């Protein structure tokens, strides 16, 4: 179909709009390629080997990292043309400037290279998701290799650094109660990093973590044992019927970190949380910051990425369990409705200055 054929009495073809979109698309292709290279640099440790900001030759970097020089050379070339690395052609050296190193290694406050891993990770299940467009049954957790590993790194950028100074204080009495000794449950705990950090900080309290992933629970148990944490326990548990299986008024505090929206039956889980909380208990929920309406998310700084993660993982794993498929971008409006329907009488929502991606909810029976 030609441009002329697209024109109708009520619709004219905007050549400028086409050119703007073409330029944007070409830029996106390049930026997508850059993210793949950043993921490789993170996983191979190449960025860490360049974190000192000193110029290095390809052969020196290959020796230092114990990697194949031909692959290292091509990686250096890609990140040179991406503007990530400085390159001196006369002496054939490459340098990771400190301004970039602070965002791509552990030398700064946040390592953004962690998030680049989502692109190749989710691409591995594209064929499965494509089939799901036809049958609607979703993609099972088992298809997602390394997902809990990447999620643990993600949490390490957003939740763990702010846990004691910003997140727990959202419930003003909670830190003091943890110091005195209470029972805490983390649902959808993954590798349990937040739970273990709390267990180490508050030895008088007892902590339990439940997750469907056997691999994640095995990792958490091994890590807790290796660090001598006697006050934390992890269980493999399907939470789809937690509204029935939850022990009544057992826990003083329940937490979920980025876990509600990909559950099979999120409302049942929330009802179970309400049931298992003591009358003076508190539920802290971290979940994605969004609106429940597409048009309100047009200016979301991570909107396209989060919708991609939703369709490639969060929505699909829920549907694979025969669940609701709520999706990553369920939004504040729907979240508040679910929390209220689950029986919580007090519902507060906060955003933290360091975290544009998440909302932090404080809920009480």
N, C-alpha and C positions, 0 to 999 in steps of 0.2 A: 504494500500500500504506500502510495506517495504522500508527500506533505500536502499536495493539492487535494488529494482524495479525503484527507482528514478534515478539511475545512467544511463547515456546514454554516447555514445562515445564522445559527445561534452559537457557533464556536469557531473562533479563529485560532490559527496556529501561531504561537508566540516563539519566534526564532531565538530571542534572547533567553527565554526560560529554558529552551532546549540546550543552548550553549552552556548556561550556568550549570545545568544538571550534568551535562557531559563532562565538564571540568571537575565537578564534585565527584563523579564516579571514577574518573581516572585517579584522582587523589586518594579515594577510598581504596582502590586496588593497591596503590603503592603503600598506603598506611597499613593495610592488611598484611602485605608482605613483610613490612617492618615488624609488625607484631609477632609474626612467625619467627623471625630472626631473633627478636628479643626473648621469646620463649626458649629458643635453643641456647642463647647466651646465658640465661638463668639456670637452665637445667644442667648444662655442661660445666658451669662455674666459671666460664670465660670472663664474665663481667667482674667477678670477684678478683680474678687474677689481674685485672686492669684498674682496680679501684684506687690504686695509689696515685693515679694521674700522670704517671711517667710514660714517655714514649717507649714503644716496644715494637720490635720487628715481628713478622709472622713466625719465623722459625723460633725466636725466643719465646713467644707466647705458646706455641705448640709444645715446646719442651717443658715450659712451666706448668702447663695444664695437662701434659701427657696425652695430647690428642693428635689426631692425624693432621699434618700440616696442610695438605691440600684442602681439606674441609675448613680448617681455620682460616685459610687465605680467602676462600669464597665468602665466608661469614664476615670477615673484616671488610671485604669489598662491598657487600650489601649494606652494612651499617655505615660505611663511609658515604655512599651515595644517598643514604637515608638521613644524613646529617647528625647521626648519633655519635660518630667518632670523628676526631680530627686526624688528618693524614698529611704527612710530609713526603711528597713524591720523590724529592731529591735523595732522601736517605731511607725511604721505604719504611717509615715508622707509623704507628697508629697510637692514638691516645684517647682515653675516655676522660673527657673534661670533668672536673669535680662537680659542676652543676648538674651534669647528667648522672654521674656516679652516685650522688646523693639520692637519686630517685630510682636507680636500677640495681643497687646493691644494698647490703645491710648497713652501710655506713651512715645512712640518713634516717629520718623519722619513719619513712614508709618506703617499701620496695615495690614500685609499680610493676616491675617485671613479673611479679607473681600473677597479676591479672591477665597478662598476655597469654598465659597458658590456656585460658578458656577457649580461645579460638581453635587451636589444633585439637584440643581435648574433645570439644563438642563436635568437631568435624568428623571424628571417628565413627559417630553414629548417624551420619547423614542418611545413609541408605535405609537404616531402620526407621528413622523419623519419616522419610519419604513414604515407606510402606504404611506408616501410621496415618498418613493423610488419606489413605484409601480405606483402611479398616478401622481406624480410630481407637485401636486397643493400646497404644502407647508402647514404650520401650522399657524393659525391665532394668533394675539397678545393676544387674550382673554385666550389662553391656558397657558400663561406664568405668573403664580402667583408670585408676589414679584419681577418681573424682574426690574421694574423701581426703586424699593427700593434698590436692589443690585447695579444697575447702578449708582444711586446717591451716594452710599458709594464708589464705584469704582472711580467716578469722584472726590470724596473728597480726594482720595489718590494722584491723578495725576494732575487734572486741578485746583482745588480750591487753593491748597497751592501755586501754581506757577502763578496764574492768574495775579496778579498786578506787580510782580517783574520780570517775565520772559515771559509770553505769550503776554499780551497787548503791552509791549515794542517792540515786533517784528515788529510792525508798529510804527515807532518812534514818529509820531505826534499824535497818538491816545489818549494817556493819557491826554494830554493837551486839546484836543478837547472834551473829555468826561467831564473834569472839567468845561469847558465853557458851555457845553450843546448841545447835539446832539441826534438824534433818532437812536436807536439800535434795531435790530431784531435778535432773536435767534430761529432757526428752528430745529425741533426735540428736543425741550427743555427738555422733560421729566419732572422731578419735579422742574426744573427751578432754581437749586441751584446757578449756575454760574451767571445767570441773576440777581437774587436777591442780590447776593453779590456785583455785579456792581451797582445795583440800590441804595444800601445802601452807597456805597463809593462815587458815583457821583450823588448827589441829583438834580443837574441842568439838567441832561439828562433824557430822557424818554425811557423806555424799553418795548418791547413786545416779548412774547414767544408763539410759535405755536407748538402743538403736537397732534397726532391722539388719544392718550390715554386719555379718560375721567377721569380715576382714577388719573393719573399723574397731569392733569390740576387742578382737584379739590384739590389735596394736595397742589399744588403750590399756588393756590388762597387763601386757608385757611392760609398757612404759611405767605404769603405776608401781608394778613390782620392782622394777629396776631402780626406781627412786624411793623405795621404801615407804610408799603411801598406804598406810593401814586403814585409813578412815574413808576410803573411796572404793566403790564396787561397781562393776559394769555388767550389764545383762543384754543378751540378744532378745529383743521383744518386738513383736508386731503390735503397733499402736492403733490399729484400725478399729479395735473394739475397746479402747481404753475407757470409754464411758461406762462399761460393764466391769472390766477387770481391775480398775483403779481401786486401791485400798482406801476406805473412807477416812478422811481427816488424819492422814499419816504424816504429811510433810508440812513444815513451817514455811518453806520457800520452794517454788518450782520455777525453773528457767527453761526457755527455749531460745536458741540462737539460730535464726534463719531456718526454722524447721517447720513452721505451721503450713505454709502455702504449698509444700509438695507432699503433704500427707494424703493418704487415700480419702480419709473422712475427717477433715479438719474440725468440723463442729463436734464430732464425737470425742476427738482428742481434747478439745477445749472443755467439754463437759466433764471429762474424766479429770482434767486438771482442777476444775472447780470442786469436784467431789473429794479429791485427795488432799486438798488444802485444809489446814486447820482454820478455825473461825477467825483467828488473828493472823492468818498467813498472807503471803504476798507472792504474786506471780509476775516475773519479769520476762517480757517477750521482746526480742529483737527481730524485726522483720523488715522487708524492703519498703523504703519510702516511695510512695506512688499515690496516684489518684485511682479511683475505680472507674474513671472515665477517660477514654483515649484522648479526647481533645484537651484535657487538662494536663496531659503528660507530654505535650509537644515541646515544651521547654525544659523537660527533665534532662539534666546533664548526662545521664547514662541510659536514657530511655531505649534507644535502639539495641544496645548491648543487653539490657535486662529482658527485653521482649525476646531476644534471640536465646538467651539462657532459659527462658521459660519454655519456649517451644521445643528446644533441643534437650531439655532435661526436666525441669521442675513439673511442668504440666504433664509431660509424657510419662514420667515414672509413677505419678499418681494414677493416670488412666490405665497403666499397665497392671495395677493392682485392682482394677475394676472400680477405681475411685472417682472422685469428683472432678479432678483436673483443674483445681482452682487457679494455678499459675502464679508465677513470680509477681506479676503486677496486679495482684488482687486489690490493693489500694486501701487507703485509710478508711474510706466510707464503708466498704464491705467488711474490713477488719473490725471496726467498731460495732457493726451490726452483729457479727459472729460472737464477739466477746460478750455483748449484751444478751444475746440468745443463749449463751452458755451459762448465764447466771451470775456474772460479775456485776456487782452494784457500783463499784468505783472503777472508772476507766480513764487513765491519763496517757497522753502521748507526748513524747519529747524527741527533739533532734539534737544531736551533739555537734559542736562546731567542727570537729575533725572528720565527720562522717556524713558525706552527702548522699550515701547510698541507703542508709537505714533509718527506720524509726525505732524508738525504744518506748515500750508500753509498760506501765505500772498498773497492775490490776489487783483488786481485793474482793473477797467474797461479799 
